[in-house]
Amino acid sequence: MQEYVTDAIVLATFPRGEADRVADLYTKDLGRIEARMIGGRKPLSKLAPHLDVLGFATVRLVEKNQFTLVDAMSAPLTPKSRAPERFEKMLEIASLVRALAPKGIRDERLWETLRRAQTEGELRALSEILEILGYNARHASCETCGETPVGYFFLPTHEFFCARCGSKLPESEVVLLEEVQ
């Protein structure tokens, strides 16, 4: 059994079982992990208030076959990061990180970018987040027609598409790259 104390950004939470919850976290020391919160769905849970989606917290984890979140202390969101347009962009970034970042691999550059976006409201382009995760839009061409520049990234296949071809893909599975359109 191993214990860790680390800073984390909450990417998502979802129910597990009748009373538990699972938090998808991007941590400074461990990278992306999923941690079980025992009793996290109960109204009097001591952990749930500290683990709002996109929130920042210092967490204490115990690892034995899986990570279990045993304690958390949250920091309040800054006024910049609470602005609705920024919050929406951060949700997009969190979704992208959840879809592409491997579990258990620490990436200091990704951590710093996420932390800066969360605390200072500084939002990097989605293409930069993709580049950190290993997908460079600047050197890509459309998977269908070979055109450049690309404007879309298709999550299920990890492929880039031009604006014409990408507009035919399902919106829920596409990342629109704002500066490369």
C-alpha contacts under 8 A as a table, 3 or more apart, distances in Angstrom:
res1	aa1	res2	aa2	distance
1	M	62	V	6.81
1	M	63	E	5.66
1	M	64	K	5.00
2	Q	62	V	5.67
2	Q	63	E	5.14
2	Q	64	K	6.87
3	E	60	R	7.18
3	E	61	L	5.66
3	E	62	V	4.48
3	E	63	E	6.29
4	Y	60	R	5.66
4	Y	61	L	5.12
4	Y	62	V	6.40
5	V	58	T	7.00
5	V	59	V	5.65
5	V	60	R	4.44
5	V	61	L	6.36
6	T	27	T	6.56
6	T	28	K	6.35
6	T	29	D	6.20
6	T	58	T	5.62
6	T	59	V	5.60
6	T	60	R	6.70
7	D	27	T	5.66
7	D	28	K	5.58
7	D	29	D	7.59
7	D	56	F	7.32
7	D	57	A	5.81
7	D	58	T	4.31
7	D	59	V	6.13
8	A	25	L	6.03
8	A	26	Y	5.49
8	A	27	T	4.11
8	A	28	K	6.19
8	A	56	F	5.79
8	A	57	A	5.40
8	A	58	T	6.06
8	A	59	V	6.75
9	I	25	L	5.67
9	I	26	Y	5.31
9	I	27	T	6.39
9	I	54	L	6.00
9	I	55	G	5.68
9	I	56	F	4.63
9	I	57	A	6.48
9	I	114	L	7.96
9	I	115	R	7.59
10	V	13	T	7.58
10	V	23	A	6.87
10	V	24	D	6.19
10	V	25	L	4.70
10	V	26	Y	6.58
10	V	51	L	6.38
10	V	52	D	6.72
10	V	53	V	5.12
10	V	54	L	4.95
10	V	55	G	5.48
10	V	56	F	6.55
10	V	57	A	7.87
11	L	23	A	7.63
11	L	24	D	5.45
11	L	25	L	5.45
11	L	26	Y	6.79
11	L	53	V	5.77
11	L	54	L	5.66
11	L	91	L	8.00
11	L	94	A	5.24
11	L	95	S	7.31
11	L	98	R	7.05
12	A	23	A	5.97
12	A	24	D	5.12
12	A	25	L	7.19
12	A	53	V	5.36
12	A	54	L	7.50
12	A	94	A	7.78
13	T	21	R	6.77
13	T	22	V	5.52
13	T	23	A	4.36
13	T	24	D	5.94
13	T	53	V	6.93
14	F	21	R	5.66
14	F	22	V	5.43
14	F	23	A	6.69
15	P	18	E	7.88
15	P	19	A	7.80
15	P	20	D	6.20
15	P	21	R	4.34
15	P	22	V	6.18
15	P	41	R	7.09
16	R	19	A	7.16
16	R	20	D	5.16
16	R	21	R	5.01
16	R	22	V	6.35
17	G	20	D	5.74
17	G	21	R	7.64
18	E	41	R	7.88
19	A	38	I	7.18
19	A	39	G	4.92
19	A	40	G	6.38
19	A	41	R	5.02
19	A	42	K	6.01
20	D	36	R	7.11
20	D	37	M	5.73
20	D	38	I	4.88
20	D	39	G	4.61
20	D	40	G	4.84
20	D	41	R	5.46
20	D	42	K	7.82
21	R	36	R	6.04
21	R	37	M	5.18
21	R	38	I	6.80
21	R	39	G	7.07
21	R	40	G	4.92
21	R	41	R	5.87
22	V	34	E	6.47
22	V	35	A	5.55
22	V	36	R	4.49
22	V	37	M	5.79
22	V	40	G	7.94
23	A	34	E	5.57
23	A	35	A	5.27
23	A	36	R	6.43
23	A	37	M	7.22
23	A	51	L	7.79
24	D	32	R	7.23
24	D	33	I	5.94
24	D	34	E	4.50
24	D	35	A	6.60
24	D	98	R	7.83
25	L	31	G	7.99
25	L	32	R	5.61
25	L	33	I	5.40
25	L	34	E	6.09
25	L	35	A	7.50
26	Y	30	L	7.71
26	Y	31	G	5.33
26	Y	32	R	4.23
26	Y	33	I	6.38
26	Y	111	W	7.43
27	T	30	L	5.44
27	T	31	G	4.89
27	T	32	R	6.05
27	T	33	I	7.42
27	T	106	R	7.86
27	T	111	W	7.37
28	K	31	G	6.12
28	K	106	R	7.19
28	K	108	E	7.19
28	K	111	W	6.07
29	D	106	R	6.38
30	L	33	I	7.19
30	L	104	G	5.74
30	L	105	I	6.55
30	L	106	R	5.31
31	G	103	K	6.68
31	G	104	G	5.27
31	G	105	I	4.99
31	G	106	R	3.87
31	G	107	D	6.36
31	G	111	W	7.91
32	R	101	A	6.89
32	R	102	P	6.74
32	R	103	K	4.75
32	R	104	G	5.55
32	R	105	I	6.70
32	R	106	R	7.25
33	I	67	F	7.84
33	I	103	K	5.43
33	I	104	G	5.99
34	E	67	F	6.79
35	A	61	L	7.73
35	A	66	Q	7.24
35	A	67	F	4.70
35	A	68	T	5.05
35	A	69	L	5.65
36	R	66	Q	7.86
36	R	67	F	6.27
36	R	68	T	4.67
36	R	69	L	5.83
37	M	40	G	4.99
37	M	47	L	7.36
37	M	68	T	6.13
37	M	69	L	5.31
37	M	70	V	7.16
38	I	68	T	7.61
38	I	69	L	7.74
39	G	42	K	5.54
39	G	45	S	6.23
40	G	45	S	5.49
40	G	46	K	7.81
40	G	47	L	6.38
40	G	48	A	5.68
41	R	45	S	6.85
41	R	48	A	7.35
42	K	45	S	5.29
45	S	48	A	5.72
45	S	49	P	7.71
46	K	49	P	6.87
46	K	50	H	7.92
47	L	50	H	5.58
47	L	51	L	6.67
47	L	70	V	7.91
47	L	71	D	6.57
47	L	72	A	6.18
48	A	51	L	5.36
48	A	52	D	7.30
49	P	52	D	6.59
50	H	55	G	7.80
50	H	57	A	6.87
50	H	72	A	6.17
50	H	73	M	6.03
50	H	74	S	4.90
51	L	55	G	6.29
51	L	56	F	7.73
51	L	57	A	7.14
51	L	72	A	7.67
51	L	74	S	7.09
52	D	55	G	5.18
54	L	90	M	7.30
54	L	91	L	7.37
54	L	94	A	7.59
54	L	118	Q	7.29
55	G	74	S	7.20
55	G	75	A	7.39
55	G	76	P	7.54
55	G	77	L	6.68
55	G	118	Q	7.82
56	F	74	S	5.80
56	F	75	A	5.70
56	F	76	P	7.56
56	F	77	L	7.62
56	F	118	Q	7.88
57	A	72	A	6.23
57	A	73	M	5.31
57	A	74	S	4.00
57	A	75	A	5.85
58	T	72	A	5.66
58	T	73	M	5.27
58	T	74	S	6.37
59	V	69	L	7.08
59	V	70	V	7.75
59	V	71	D	5.73
59	V	72	A	4.34
59	V	73	M	6.50
60	R	69	L	6.12
60	R	70	V	5.77
60	R	71	D	5.05
60	R	72	A	6.26
61	L	67	F	6.21
61	L	68	T	5.54
61	L	69	L	4.65
61	L	70	V	5.78
61	L	71	D	7.25
62	V	67	F	5.65
62	V	68	T	5.25
62	V	69	L	6.56
62	V	70	V	7.02
63	E	66	Q	5.39
63	E	67	F	4.46
63	E	68	T	6.31
64	K	67	F	6.63
69	L	72	A	7.65
77	L	81	S	6.28
77	L	82	R	6.49
77	L	118	Q	7.61
77	L	119	T	6.84
78	T	81	S	5.34
78	T	82	R	6.38
78	T	118	Q	7.97
78	T	119	T	5.95
78	T	120	E	7.08
78	T	121	G	7.77
79	P	82	R	5.13
79	P	83	A	6.70
80	K	83	A	5.71
80	K	86	R	7.58
80	K	119	T	7.70
80	K	120	E	6.33
80	K	121	G	4.91
81	S	86	R	5.95
81	S	87	F	6.20
81	S	117	A	7.49
81	S	118	Q	5.83
81	S	119	T	6.38
81	S	120	E	6.63
81	S	121	G	4.52
82	R	86	R	6.89
82	R	87	F	5.93
83	A	86	R	5.37
83	A	87	F	6.03
84	P	87	F	5.02
84	P	88	E	6.12
85	E	88	E	5.18
85	E	89	K	6.32
86	R	89	K	5.03
86	R	90	M	6.09
86	R	121	G	6.73
86	R	123	L	7.41
87	F	90	M	5.01
87	F	91	L	6.22
88	E	91	L	5.11
88	E	92	E	6.48
89	K	92	E	5.05
89	K	93	I	6.30
89	K	123	L	7.53
90	M	93	I	4.92
90	M	94	A	6.01
90	M	117	A	7.54
90	M	118	Q	7.50
90	M	123	L	7.63
91	L	94	A	5.03
91	L	95	S	6.08
92	E	95	S	5.12
92	E	96	L	6.21
93	I	96	L	5.03
93	I	97	V	6.17
93	I	126	L	6.89
93	I	129	I	7.61
94	A	97	V	5.10
94	A	98	R	6.08
95	S	98	R	5.07
95	S	99	A	6.17
96	L	99	A	5.11
96	L	100	L	6.12
97	V	100	L	5.28
97	V	101	A	5.17
98	R	101	A	5.99
99	A	155	L	7.48
100	L	133	L	7.01
101	A	105	I	7.96
101	A	133	L	6.60
102	P	105	I	6.10
107	D	110	L	5.41
107	D	111	W	6.22
108	E	111	W	5.03
108	E	112	E	6.14
109	R	112	E	5.21
109	R	113	T	6.18
109	R	132	I	7.29
110	L	113	T	5.11
110	L	114	L	6.10
110	L	129	I	7.49
110	L	132	I	6.42
110	L	133	L	7.86
111	W	114	L	5.22
111	W	115	R	6.00
112	E	115	R	5.08
112	E	116	R	5.97
113	T	116	R	5.22
113	T	117	A	6.16
113	T	124	R	7.66
114	L	117	A	5.14
114	L	118	Q	6.06
115	R	118	Q	5.03
115	R	119	T	5.98
116	R	119	T	5.33
116	R	120	E	5.46
116	R	121	G	6.94
116	R	122	E	6.08
116	R	123	L	7.94
117	A	120	E	5.69
117	A	121	G	4.77
117	A	122	E	4.40
117	A	123	L	5.01
117	A	124	R	7.28
118	Q	121	G	5.59
118	Q	122	E	7.39
119	T	122	E	7.83
124	R	128	E	6.44
124	R	129	I	7.17
125	A	128	E	5.36
125	A	129	I	6.80
125	A	177	L	7.46
125	A	178	E	7.11
125	A	179	E	7.44
126	L	129	I	5.07
126	L	130	L	6.16
126	L	175	V	7.87
126	L	176	L	7.92
126	L	177	L	6.06
126	L	178	E	7.50
127	S	130	L	4.91
127	S	131	E	6.10
127	S	136	N	7.27
127	S	137	A	6.35
127	S	177	L	5.82
127	S	178	E	7.93
127	S	179	E	7.98
128	E	131	E	4.87
128	E	132	I	6.27
128	E	136	N	7.94
129	I	132	I	5.13
129	I	133	L	6.34
130	L	133	L	5.02
130	L	134	G	6.28
130	L	135	Y	5.05
130	L	136	N	6.55
130	L	137	A	7.80
131	E	134	G	4.96
131	E	135	Y	4.69
131	E	136	N	4.63
131	E	137	A	7.23
132	I	135	Y	7.29
136	N	139	H	6.08
136	N	140	A	6.68
137	A	140	A	5.06
137	A	150	V	6.71
137	A	160	F	7.34
137	A	180	V	7.90
138	R	149	P	7.48
138	R	150	V	7.99
140	A	148	T	7.18
140	A	149	P	7.42
140	A	150	V	6.73
140	A	160	F	6.69
141	S	146	G	5.13
141	S	147	E	5.47
141	S	148	T	4.97
141	S	149	P	6.46
141	S	150	V	5.98
141	S	160	F	6.63
141	S	161	F	6.89
141	S	162	C	7.36
142	C	145	C	5.61
142	C	146	G	4.45
142	C	147	E	5.15
142	C	148	T	6.40
142	C	149	P	7.74
142	C	150	V	6.00
142	C	159	E	7.96
142	C	160	F	5.50
142	C	161	F	4.08
142	C	162	C	5.11
142	C	165	C	7.77
143	E	146	G	5.87
143	E	159	E	6.46
143	E	160	F	6.02
143	E	161	F	5.70
144	T	161	F	6.97
144	T	165	C	7.02
145	C	165	C	7.80
147	E	150	V	7.29
147	E	162	C	6.32
148	T	162	C	6.52
149	P	162	C	6.36
149	P	180	V	6.27
149	P	181	Q	6.85
150	V	160	F	6.18
150	V	161	F	5.30
150	V	162	C	4.18
150	V	163	A	6.59
150	V	177	L	7.98
150	V	180	V	6.18
150	V	181	Q	6.46
151	G	160	F	7.41
151	G	161	F	6.20
151	G	162	C	5.11
151	G	163	A	5.15
151	G	166	G	7.24
151	G	176	L	6.12
151	G	177	L	5.14
151	G	178	E	7.17
151	G	179	E	7.98
151	G	180	V	5.35
151	G	181	Q	4.49
152	Y	160	F	5.63
152	Y	161	F	5.08
152	Y	162	C	6.29
152	Y	163	A	6.64
152	Y	166	G	5.58
152	Y	174	V	6.41
152	Y	175	V	5.64
152	Y	176	L	4.83
152	Y	177	L	5.66
153	F	158	H	6.65
153	F	159	E	5.72
153	F	160	F	4.52
153	F	161	F	6.29
153	F	166	G	7.90
153	F	174	V	5.66
153	F	175	V	5.03
153	F	176	L	6.63
153	F	177	L	7.31
154	F	157	T	6.03
154	F	158	H	5.44
154	F	159	E	5.30
154	F	160	F	6.22
154	F	161	F	7.49
154	F	166	G	8.00
154	F	169	L	7.86
154	F	173	E	6.11
154	F	174	V	4.72
154	F	175	V	6.47
155	L	158	H	5.01
155	L	159	E	7.25
155	L	173	E	5.61
155	L	174	V	5.98
155	L	175	V	7.26
156	P	173	E	6.85
161	F	164	R	7.96
161	F	165	C	5.94
161	F	166	G	5.07
162	C	165	C	5.50
162	C	166	G	5.66
162	C	181	Q	7.73
163	A	166	G	5.15
163	A	167	S	5.96
163	A	181	Q	6.43
164	R	167	S	5.63
164	R	168	K	7.42
165	C	168	K	5.74
165	C	169	L	7.46
166	G	169	L	5.41
166	G	174	V	7.91
169	L	173	E	7.60
169	L	174	V	7.01
170	P	173	E	5.69
170	P	174	V	6.63
171	E	174	V	5.33
177	L	180	V	5.83
177	L	181	Q	6.70
178	E	181	Q	6.16
